[in-house]
Amino acid sequence: MLVDGGFLTKALAFRDKQFPTAEQVRAECLRLAALEHFSDFDLLRIYFYDAPPASKKVTNPVSREQIDLGATEIFRRNSAMLDSIEQFDNFALRKGETVVRGWSLGQRAAASILKKPRAPEAADLVPNIEQKGVDLRIGLDIARLSLRQVVQAILIVTGDSDMIPAFKFARREGMRIYLHYAGMPVRPELKAHADMIVA
């Protein structure tokens, strides 16, 4: 099982209305592994792909206040979750990188400014943080597992259409691809290039 960690945590947060704990992430992965579709398979391993939370010091462009991202509750919570996941049996944590690319308007602030135009305030801005290398690692592992014939089937938990070329490659190599997209909106092409959708 290959799990896009950022995607799964967002999907669980949307479903449960709160950020999931490591135990909740583990429970969801084990629930998927226990589905009837996989009753004839043995689980080799759960690869969990995510990037560590940003820890840079950044400066708000409006207030000029410096914020230490490594001292925030979000950093503590996400770091603790990844540390826990790394210790679970049959889990392997694959880490990408986190890059801070300036600032952007928060969703609530953007909606507020659209309703009633005003100049952005310091509290309206949030750091624009991106994950790098996570998709690449998932794609490479799909290719490696397919070429080496280590497994017969791969369950991929993602909603990212960037995975389509990896899906195509794996299926050409004879791999069965199962997709779980957690009920989130995804492009039809992503579903089309999986052998089966599981819920």
trRosetta pair geometry for C-beta under 8 A, 3 or more apart (Angstrom, degrees):
i j d omega theta_ij theta_ji phi_ij phi_ji
1 29 6.4 141 118 -161 153 99
1 32 6.8 116 -127 101 143 123
1 33 6.2 -86 -39 -80 144 97
1 43 6.9 -17 -9 -144 106 105
1 45 7.6 -138 39 103 72 43
1 46 4.6 -14 70 -115 110 75
1 47 7.0 -174 93 28 55 67
1 154 7.4 149 -100 -166 28 62
1 155 4.6 -19 -112 70 81 103
1 156 7.7 173 -160 -82 55 30
1 157 7.0 30 180 -13 98 105
2 47 4.9 -10 -114 65 67 111
2 49 7.1 21 -177 -13 85 116
2 138 5.6 120 165 -143 130 92
2 141 6.1 157 -109 97 133 130
2 142 6.8 -73 -7 -68 168 85
2 154 6.1 10 1 -178 109 111
2 155 7.3 174 26 88 64 52
2 156 4.9 -12 67 -113 101 75
2 157 7.1 -167 94 25 52 72
2 158 7.8 -17 110 -30 94 114
3 8 5.5 -11 -176 -25 105 147
3 29 6.2 -55 -67 -102 149 115
3 46 6.3 17 -8 -179 120 96
3 47 6.7 176 23 88 73 56
3 48 4.9 -16 67 -111 115 64
3 49 6.6 178 86 20 56 76
3 156 8.0 -180 -79 -158 34 45
3 157 4.4 4 -121 52 70 122
3 158 7.9 169 -156 -55 33 77
4 7 3.9 37 104 20 114 120
4 8 6.3 148 81 -18 63 87
4 49 5.8 -32 -115 67 44 110
4 134 6.9 92 -140 150 83 121
4 135 7.9 18 -116 -90 117 64
4 138 6.4 -15 -81 -76 87 153
4 156 7.8 46 -19 176 95 84
4 157 6.0 -144 26 99 74 72
4 158 3.9 82 -3 -101 134 90
4 159 7.5 -125 67 18 146 61
4 160 6.2 155 -108 -1 166 121
5 8 5.8 -58 -140 39 30 106
5 9 6.1 25 165 -15 67 108
5 25 7.7 22 -140 -153 85 142
5 48 5.2 69 -72 177 112 86
5 49 5.5 -158 -3 79 95 46
5 50 3.2 -54 70 -63 144 107
5 82 7.9 57 179 -99 159 91
5 85 7.7 79 -120 163 131 176
5 134 7.7 -113 36 -148 91 135
6 9 6.2 -57 -144 38 25 106
6 10 6.5 23 158 -16 61 110
6 50 5.8 140 -42 -124 75 83
6 51 7.3 7 -55 20 121 87
6 131 5.9 -126 -46 -19 155 157
6 134 6.8 45 3 153 121 175
7 10 6.0 -64 -153 38 28 108
7 11 6.3 25 154 -19 66 109
7 157 6.9 177 91 134 118 81
7 158 5.3 105 44 -133 167 53
7 159 5.3 172 -151 18 130 91
7 160 6.6 -115 -68 -29 141 97
7 182 7.5 163 147 20 94 136
7 184 7.5 -140 -172 36 95 159
8 11 5.6 -55 -145 37 33 111
8 12 6.2 28 158 -15 67 106
8 25 6.5 93 124 -137 124 96
8 28 6.9 165 -174 99 118 143
8 157 5.4 32 -74 137 115 129
8 182 6.7 154 -121 -50 60 150
9 12 5.8 -54 -143 40 31 108
9 13 6.1 34 155 -21 64 107
9 19 6.9 15 178 -156 103 79
9 20 5.7 -138 -137 38 72 108
9 25 6.7 -23 -85 -92 81 119
9 50 7.9 53 -9 -108 130 133
9 81 7.7 72 -107 150 137 159
10 13 5.6 -54 -144 37 30 112
10 14 6.3 33 154 -21 64 105
10 184 7.8 54 106 -96 103 150
11 14 5.7 -53 -150 34 30 112
11 15 6.3 27 153 -17 64 108
11 159 7.6 142 -66 -25 122 129
11 182 3.6 33 -177 126 154 154
11 183 7.2 129 -159 53 113 79
11 184 5.2 -98 -105 -43 104 123
12 15 5.6 -55 -144 40 33 111
12 16 5.8 -1 167 9 70 115
12 20 4.1 5 116 -43 137 136
12 24 6.2 137 180 133 146 119
12 25 6.9 -122 -8 -87 165 68
12 28 6.4 -113 -88 -43 125 158
12 182 7.6 -81 -51 -154 60 143
13 16 6.6 -68 -128 54 22 87
13 17 7.5 50 175 -129 55 4
13 18 6.4 -108 -139 101 71 20
13 19 5.1 -3 -104 -98 115 46
13 20 6.2 -113 -62 -18 69 81
14 17 7.8 16 -174 -71 20 44
14 184 7.3 102 51 -94 156 101
15 182 7.4 -104 -40 177 129 107
15 183 7.6 95 -83 58 111 130
16 20 6.6 96 43 -80 143 85
16 24 7.4 -47 -16 -171 168 152
19 77 6.6 50 113 156 151 142
20 24 4.0 -127 -165 85 104 129
20 25 5.4 124 121 -51 132 80
20 28 7.8 -30 -154 -10 160 132
20 81 7.9 93 96 -131 74 137
21 24 4.8 101 52 3 74 100
21 25 7.3 -133 98 -2 43 85
21 81 7.0 -160 -164 -108 40 98
22 25 5.6 -53 -152 36 36 113
22 26 6.3 38 150 -20 67 105
22 80 7.5 -120 -29 128 122 75
22 81 4.7 174 -65 -146 91 66
22 82 8.0 -147 -97 -38 116 16
22 84 3.5 140 73 92 178 134
22 85 5.2 -141 -145 -54 109 75
22 88 7.6 -165 162 -46 111 121
23 26 5.5 -52 -146 37 33 114
23 27 6.2 36 153 -23 65 105
23 84 7.6 -62 -43 152 65 143
24 27 5.6 -49 -144 35 32 114
24 28 6.5 33 155 -19 63 103
25 28 6.0 -56 -152 34 30 109
25 29 6.6 28 152 -17 64 106
25 48 7.8 69 153 -130 129 138
25 81 7.2 87 -1 -171 143 111
25 85 6.5 -34 92 -93 138 116
26 29 5.8 -58 -151 37 32 110
26 30 6.2 25 155 -14 67 109
26 85 7.1 -171 -65 -114 94 75
26 88 5.5 -169 -109 -118 127 154
26 91 7.4 -74 -111 -60 95 141
27 30 5.9 -58 -144 41 30 107
27 31 6.2 38 153 -26 64 105
28 31 5.5 -49 -147 31 32 116
28 32 6.7 32 154 -18 63 102
29 32 5.9 -55 -154 35 32 110
29 33 6.4 30 151 -18 66 107
29 46 5.2 56 176 -139 140 153
29 48 7.8 -63 -82 -81 152 108
29 91 7.8 78 101 -96 165 106
29 157 7.7 -96 -105 -21 80 156
30 33 5.4 -51 -143 37 36 114
30 34 6.2 32 157 -18 66 110
31 34 6.0 -66 -151 39 27 108
31 35 7.5 53 147 -50 59 83
32 35 5.9 -24 -165 -17 40 114
32 155 6.3 163 149 152 120 151
32 157 7.0 -82 -89 -74 176 121
32 180 5.8 -62 -129 -48 135 166
32 198 6.8 107 -151 116 92 129
33 38 6.2 -90 -169 88 46 157
33 43 5.0 10 -158 -83 129 139
33 46 7.3 -82 -61 -73 132 114
33 155 7.5 -163 -91 41 61 154
34 38 7.4 -117 -128 67 5 114
35 38 5.6 76 68 16 78 98
35 198 5.8 116 110 -168 173 132
36 39 5.4 -16 -157 -28 49 118
37 178 6.6 124 137 -119 146 147
37 196 6.7 179 -141 116 141 148
37 198 5.6 -101 11 -101 156 128
38 41 4.7 -64 -166 46 78 114
38 43 7.5 47 160 -68 136 85
38 153 7.6 -151 -112 87 89 137
38 155 7.2 -43 -74 -45 134 134
38 178 8.0 -86 -66 -2 102 169
41 152 6.8 -144 -112 59 111 114
41 153 6.2 -87 -91 45 152 118
43 46 7.2 -5 179 -47 122 82
43 90 6.5 56 121 -179 117 145
44 150 7.1 75 -127 141 167 104
44 151 5.6 -103 -12 -87 144 118
45 90 5.5 -155 -125 -171 57 73
45 91 7.3 141 -173 -106 81 16
45 92 5.6 22 167 -5 129 112
46 88 7.9 -26 63 102 125 125
46 90 5.9 70 11 130 90 87
46 91 4.9 -30 74 -106 102 67
46 92 7.2 168 84 22 49 68
47 91 7.9 141 -97 -162 20 56
47 92 5.1 -26 -109 69 66 100
47 94 5.7 21 -177 -12 100 122
47 138 7.9 155 113 -112 126 70
47 141 6.1 -148 127 169 174 166
48 85 5.4 -90 85 163 164 135
48 91 5.7 3 -6 -167 120 105
48 92 7.0 167 22 78 74 44
48 93 5.4 -31 72 -107 99 60
48 94 6.9 169 79 22 43 76
49 94 4.6 -26 -101 74 74 108
49 95 7.9 177 -151 -82 55 20
49 96 6.8 52 179 -25 91 103
49 134 4.9 125 153 -160 113 91
49 137 5.6 167 -128 88 126 121
49 138 5.4 -81 -21 -63 167 96
50 82 6.1 -137 83 -102 133 113
50 93 7.3 -49 37 -157 94 93
50 94 7.8 119 20 75 51 62
50 95 6.8 -28 78 -114 60 61
50 96 7.1 -120 133 23 21 93
50 131 7.6 -89 -166 -128 49 143
50 134 6.7 18 -114 -116 18 129
51 95 6.3 97 -119 -168 42 72
51 96 4.1 -56 -80 74 97 90
51 97 5.7 -20 -140 80 120 9
51 98 4.6 144 141 -58 125 82
51 131 4.1 180 3 -131 139 97
51 132 7.1 83 -97 38 149 52
51 133 7.3 111 -88 59 112 93
51 134 5.9 -94 -40 -57 96 115
52 55 7.6 -17 131 -23 111 109
52 78 7.5 130 -164 125 49 111
52 79 6.7 38 -155 -101 92 79
52 82 6.4 -115 -104 46 71 171
52 95 6.1 16 -28 -152 88 124
52 97 8.0 -19 37 -132 85 37
52 98 6.0 -107 77 -7 62 121
53 69 7.3 -150 146 152 96 107
53 74 6.2 174 -151 130 147 86
53 75 4.6 -170 105 -120 138 60
53 78 4.0 111 -46 78 124 138
53 79 6.0 -87 25 -49 113 80
53 98 6.4 46 -170 -56 18 170
54 69 4.6 -21 109 133 94 154
54 70 7.8 -107 125 -61 53 67
54 75 7.3 -92 72 -94 52 102
54 98 4.6 -137 -72 134 73 134
54 99 7.9 -61 -99 65 112 4
54 100 5.3 93 -146 -60 147 103
54 127 7.0 -128 82 120 158 146
54 129 5.0 -118 -24 -128 139 130
55 68 8.0 -1 -177 175 61 75
55 69 5.6 -155 -129 89 18 95
55 70 3.4 48 -155 -78 86 104
55 75 6.1 98 -95 -135 75 136
56 69 5.5 31 56 27 57 123
56 70 7.4 127 9 -28 17 96
56 100 5.2 -109 42 4 143 143
57 66 5.7 12 176 -180 106 107
57 67 7.0 168 -155 83 59 40
57 68 5.0 -24 -102 -101 85 66
57 69 7.2 -157 -86 7 30 78
57 70 7.8 -51 -60 15 68 100
58 66 7.2 163 85 -152 31 61
58 67 5.5 -19 64 60 81 92
58 69 6.4 45 4 -34 106 109
58 100 5.9 -127 -78 165 132 155
58 103 7.8 144 162 -69 132 97
58 127 5.4 102 65 -99 170 125
59 64 6.1 -8 -179 -155 108 48
59 65 7.1 166 -152 82 62 31
59 66 5.1 -33 -96 -96 76 68
59 67 7.5 165 -92 15 25 74
60 63 4.6 16 95 46 130 92
60 64 6.5 -71 74 -17 78 10
60 65 4.8 15 27 51 120 81
60 66 7.8 -140 6 -74 76 22
60 67 6.6 73 -38 -16 93 113
60 103 7.2 89 -136 -95 55 153
60 122 5.1 56 156 -152 142 99
60 125 6.1 137 -147 77 92 131
61 64 7.6 22 -151 -75 19 53
61 103 5.8 -144 3 26 113 146
61 125 6.9 -154 38 -151 90 173
62 120 6.6 -129 -75 112 143 93
62 121 6.4 148 148 -178 161 32
62 122 4.1 -152 85 -82 118 70
62 124 7.9 60 -5 44 159 93
62 125 6.3 161 2 -2 118 137
63 122 3.6 32 -30 -106 112 148
65 122 6.8 69 17 -167 116 142
67 72 7.6 29 171 -61 105 116
67 127 7.6 -137 79 -43 134 122
68 71 4.2 44 99 12 114 114
68 72 7.4 -178 98 -32 64 79
69 72 5.7 -38 -159 2 45 121
69 74 7.8 -49 -167 73 81 110
69 75 5.9 128 150 -60 68 127
69 100 7.4 -167 -23 -77 159 140
69 127 6.7 -44 -86 19 128 166
70 75 5.3 161 -139 -165 32 167
71 75 7.0 51 24 45 12 142
72 75 4.7 104 59 3 80 99
72 76 7.1 -145 99 -2 47 86
73 76 5.6 -54 -148 39 37 112
73 77 6.0 35 156 -20 70 109
74 77 5.9 -56 -142 39 27 109
74 78 6.1 18 164 -10 65 112
75 78 6.3 -63 -142 43 23 102
75 79 5.9 22 162 -18 63 114
76 79 6.0 -61 -144 39 23 109
76 80 6.2 22 159 -19 62 111
77 80 6.0 -60 -149 36 25 110
77 81 6.5 24 154 -20 62 107
78 81 5.6 -52 -148 34 33 113
78 82 6.5 28 157 -14 66 105
79 82 6.0 -59 -150 39 31 106
79 83 6.2 33 153 -21 66 108
80 83 5.7 -54 -146 36 30 114
80 84 6.4 30 155 -19 64 106
81 84 5.9 -57 -152 36 30 110
81 85 6.3 28 154 -19 66 107
82 85 5.6 -51 -142 36 34 111
82 86 6.3 40 156 -26 64 104
82 93 6.4 98 -170 -143 87 144
82 95 7.7 66 -167 -95 138 106
83 86 5.9 -55 -154 29 28 115
83 87 7.1 19 152 -14 60 108
84 87 6.0 -67 -159 36 35 108
84 88 7.1 48 148 -40 67 94
85 88 5.8 -37 -157 4 40 117
85 91 5.7 -122 173 152 73 153
85 93 5.8 110 107 -83 103 113
86 91 7.0 -140 -123 108 19 114
86 93 4.3 -47 -94 -9 84 139
87 91 7.9 21 68 62 26 121
88 91 4.0 49 76 9 103 133
94 134 7.8 123 110 -135 100 67
94 137 5.0 171 154 153 131 143
94 138 7.8 151 90 -66 148 62
94 141 7.4 -94 -80 -43 166 143
96 131 5.3 72 91 179 138 95
96 132 5.7 -177 165 84 113 44
96 133 3.7 166 -143 78 94 91
96 134 3.8 -80 -30 -57 147 72
96 136 7.8 119 -112 43 112 94
96 137 6.3 -140 -74 0 90 131
97 131 7.3 141 77 -162 44 55
97 132 4.6 -24 67 64 95 99
97 133 5.3 66 14 18 87 128
98 129 6.1 -3 -173 -174 104 104
98 130 7.3 156 -155 81 56 41
98 131 6.1 -35 -100 -102 65 57
98 132 7.4 174 -89 17 16 83
99 129 7.3 157 81 -156 42 56
99 130 5.1 -21 63 65 93 92
99 131 7.9 151 20 -108 80 10
99 132 5.4 46 -10 -18 118 123
100 127 5.4 -39 -145 -180 109 120
100 128 7.0 113 -167 73 59 58
100 129 5.5 -28 -102 -100 67 74
101 128 4.8 -64 76 100 79 110
101 129 7.5 158 21 -97 74 23
101 130 5.8 18 1 1 120 116
102 127 7.8 170 111 -151 27 60
102 128 5.2 8 76 34 69 122
103 125 4.5 14 174 -176 127 118
103 126 6.8 151 -156 75 79 29
103 127 6.0 -59 -103 -105 69 39
103 128 6.0 175 -121 -12 11 93
104 125 7.0 145 74 -148 22 72
104 126 6.3 -31 67 63 72 79
104 128 4.5 82 -10 -75 107 109
105 109 4.9 -134 -172 91 92 114
105 110 4.4 112 123 -66 128 91
105 113 7.1 -74 -152 16 148 141
105 120 6.4 -116 -99 -114 101 132
105 124 5.7 -24 -137 154 79 101
105 125 6.6 -58 -98 -100 41 56
105 126 7.7 41 156 19 14 85
106 109 4.5 86 58 11 86 108
106 110 6.8 -153 89 -10 41 87
106 124 6.0 -145 25 -175 95 50
106 125 7.0 177 -21 -128 87 7
106 126 4.7 89 -75 -17 90 118
107 110 5.8 -55 -147 34 28 111
107 111 6.5 26 156 -16 64 106
108 111 5.8 -57 -151 37 31 110
108 112 6.2 32 152 -20 66 109
109 112 5.6 -56 -146 37 32 113
109 113 6.2 28 157 -17 67 107
109 120 6.8 61 166 -132 130 91
109 121 7.9 -140 -136 45 126 81
109 123 7.6 171 -85 109 128 71
109 124 3.4 127 -144 -147 152 90
109 125 7.6 -58 54 -49 171 36
110 113 6.0 -56 -144 38 28 107
110 114 6.4 31 154 -22 63 106
111 114 5.8 -54 -149 34 30 113
111 115 6.6 27 154 -17 63 106
112 115 5.9 -58 -153 36 31 108
112 116 6.7 -38 171 44 66 90
112 124 7.8 -123 59 -116 124 113
113 116 7.2 -84 -134 72 25 54
113 117 6.1 47 -178 -121 71 44
113 118 6.0 -117 -121 45 80 74
113 120 6.9 -24 -84 -81 146 74
113 124 7.4 62 -43 -147 122 146
114 117 7.7 19 -124 -74 16 69
118 121 8.0 -5 122 -30 116 94
120 124 4.6 -129 -159 73 87 143
120 125 6.5 77 163 -53 127 94
121 124 5.0 107 55 -8 67 105
122 125 6.4 -65 -165 27 37 108
131 134 5.0 4 146 -7 126 127
133 136 5.2 -58 -150 42 50 117
133 137 6.0 52 155 -25 78 104
134 137 5.9 -58 -153 34 29 109
134 138 6.6 28 152 -17 64 105
135 138 5.8 -56 -151 36 33 111
135 139 6.2 31 154 -17 67 109
135 160 6.1 -129 -106 143 111 154
135 162 4.9 -2 -159 103 145 139
135 163 7.1 -129 -151 -67 94 74
136 139 5.8 -57 -147 39 30 111
136 140 6.2 28 156 -19 66 108
137 140 5.8 -53 -143 37 30 110
137 141 6.4 27 158 -16 63 107
138 141 6.0 -61 -151 38 28 107
138 142 6.4 32 152 -22 65 104
138 156 7.4 94 -175 -143 120 114
138 158 7.1 88 -175 -68 164 148
138 163 6.6 -49 116 -105 128 107
138 166 7.0 163 120 67 83 176
139 142 5.7 -51 -149 32 32 113
139 143 6.5 29 154 -15 64 105
139 162 7.7 -80 -57 134 126 92
139 163 6.7 -159 -81 -124 87 63
139 165 7.2 23 -138 82 126 95
139 166 4.0 -138 -132 -72 78 135
140 143 5.7 -56 -150 38 33 110
140 144 6.1 33 153 -21 67 107
141 144 5.5 -50 -138 38 35 112
141 145 6.1 33 162 -16 67 106
142 145 6.2 -59 -147 39 24 106
142 146 6.2 22 156 -18 61 114
142 154 6.4 158 -124 118 81 172
142 156 7.3 4 -91 -83 119 133
142 163 7.6 116 -29 -158 159 95
142 166 4.2 83 72 173 149 117
142 167 7.5 -57 -178 -69 154 40
142 169 7.1 108 120 74 109 111
142 170 5.1 -78 169 -60 102 128
142 175 7.9 172 -174 96 81 165
143 146 5.8 -62 -147 39 28 111
143 147 6.1 20 161 -15 67 110
143 166 6.4 -97 -45 -137 85 89
143 169 5.8 -15 -100 120 88 143
143 170 7.2 -117 -86 -70 43 81
144 147 6.2 -58 -142 39 26 104
144 148 6.1 4 167 0 63 116
144 150 7.8 11 130 0 78 130
145 148 6.4 -67 -138 49 22 98
145 150 5.1 -86 -143 45 69 112
145 151 5.5 -11 -176 28 114 105
145 154 6.2 106 103 -75 148 128
145 170 7.7 11 80 -122 94 114
145 175 7.2 84 111 -112 95 146
146 149 7.5 15 177 -70 29 48
146 154 7.9 -63 -64 -17 86 135
146 169 6.6 147 71 124 164 88
146 170 4.2 -142 -81 -125 142 72
146 173 4.1 100 166 74 110 148
146 174 7.7 146 -162 54 89 66
146 175 4.5 -82 -114 -31 95 138
147 173 6.3 -86 -77 -138 48 154
149 173 8.0 -142 -72 156 78 111
149 174 7.9 5 -104 76 99 119
151 154 6.3 103 94 -67 135 77
151 175 7.6 53 89 -133 85 106
152 175 7.6 163 173 -135 30 64
152 176 6.6 15 144 23 73 107
153 175 6.8 139 -112 -175 36 75
153 176 4.0 -29 -110 72 93 105
153 177 7.5 -169 -158 -71 72 21
153 178 6.3 44 170 -11 112 106
154 170 6.7 -66 29 -171 134 154
154 175 6.1 11 4 171 105 125
154 176 7.4 166 24 85 60 57
154 177 5.8 -13 65 -114 92 63
154 178 7.0 -165 95 31 44 77
155 178 4.3 -27 -105 77 71 115
155 179 7.8 180 -157 -75 59 17
155 180 6.4 26 179 -7 101 108
155 198 6.9 -37 -135 35 113 141
156 163 6.6 161 155 -179 151 154
156 167 7.7 -115 30 -88 156 96
156 177 6.6 -12 5 -164 116 92
156 178 7.0 158 18 82 66 57
156 179 5.7 -22 67 -108 90 64
156 180 7.4 -177 88 28 42 71
156 194 7.6 -137 48 -109 110 118
157 180 4.8 -22 -106 71 76 104
157 181 7.8 166 -157 -85 52 33
157 182 7.1 58 -163 -37 95 105
158 163 5.6 99 96 -24 151 153
158 179 7.5 -73 51 -147 77 90
158 181 6.9 -31 90 -104 38 75
158 190 7.9 -126 102 -166 94 135
159 181 4.7 97 -92 -151 82 99
159 182 7.2 -76 -53 40 113 97
159 184 4.9 -53 -87 86 153 124
159 185 7.5 76 -168 82 135 42
159 186 4.4 -133 -155 -88 85 108
159 190 7.2 88 -163 124 43 171
160 163 5.3 96 90 -16 89 101
160 190 7.6 145 86 -112 29 141
161 164 5.6 4 -178 -28 67 112
161 186 7.0 152 -60 -172 88 86
161 187 4.4 21 -81 31 135 134
161 189 6.1 62 -143 75 115 107
161 190 4.8 -109 -102 -61 72 109
162 165 7.9 -36 173 20 51 96
163 166 5.2 -62 -165 46 64 114
163 167 5.8 71 137 -30 86 100
163 190 6.8 61 63 -134 100 101
164 167 5.5 -52 -146 33 33 115
164 168 6.4 34 157 -20 66 103
164 189 5.8 -3 -105 134 141 109
164 190 6.1 -104 -74 -98 93 60
164 193 5.3 102 -144 36 78 158
165 168 5.6 -52 -148 35 34 113
165 169 6.3 36 154 -21 66 105
166 169 5.6 -51 -146 35 33 113
166 170 6.3 32 156 -19 65 106
167 170 6.0 -59 -149 37 27 109
167 171 6.3 21 157 -15 64 110
167 177 5.3 112 -145 -176 86 172
167 179 8.0 -2 -111 -69 133 118
167 190 7.7 137 -15 -152 158 58
167 193 4.1 103 111 131 136 113
167 194 6.2 -74 -149 -74 136 61
168 171 6.0 -62 -149 38 27 107
168 172 6.4 29 155 -20 64 107
168 193 5.7 -53 -63 -156 75 130
169 172 5.9 -59 -153 34 29 111
169 173 6.6 19 152 -12 64 109
170 173 5.8 -64 -154 41 33 108
170 175 4.0 -60 170 60 91 134
170 177 5.6 103 95 -66 130 116
171 174 7.7 90 -174 -45 33 8
171 175 6.2 -90 -81 64 35 76
171 176 7.9 58 -110 -108 76 26
171 177 5.9 -67 -66 -2 95 119
171 193 7.1 -139 -6 -176 144 79
171 195 7.0 160 -109 -54 114 98
176 195 4.9 -64 -159 31 76 162
176 196 7.6 10 176 10 104 104
177 193 7.4 -10 85 135 149 69
177 194 4.9 -118 114 -137 103 66
177 195 5.1 131 56 1 65 92
177 196 7.9 168 95 30 52 64
178 194 6.5 65 -149 -176 16 114
178 195 6.6 -50 -72 62 53 94
178 196 5.1 -22 -115 71 78 92
178 197 7.7 142 -165 -107 67 14
178 198 5.3 19 179 -9 114 119
179 190 7.0 149 -152 148 157 91
179 191 6.5 -151 80 -115 152 56
179 194 3.7 -77 -13 -102 120 164
179 196 7.4 178 25 90 73 44
179 197 5.4 -35 73 -109 94 63
179 198 7.1 160 75 21 39 74
180 197 7.5 121 -92 -167 41 62
180 198 5.1 -45 -79 75 92 87
180 199 7.0 146 -132 -100 89 26
181 184 5.6 -115 155 49 87 84
181 186 4.7 -68 -162 -22 155 145
181 190 7.2 96 -80 116 140 132
181 191 7.5 -72 -9 -77 143 92
181 197 7.4 -42 11 -144 99 104
183 199 7.3 62 -56 -136 89 102
186 190 4.9 -77 159 56 119 140
186 191 6.6 123 98 -39 120 95
187 190 5.0 103 68 -7 83 99
187 191 7.8 -161 99 3 52 83
188 191 5.8 -60 -159 41 44 109
188 192 6.0 47 147 -29 74 108
189 192 5.3 -53 -142 34 35 117
189 193 6.4 20 164 -10 67 108
190 193 6.6 -70 -154 40 25 98
190 194 7.2 22 151 -20 61 107
191 194 6.0 -60 -154 29 37 109
191 197 5.9 -4 -143 -72 99 125
194 197 6.2 98 92 -69 136 65
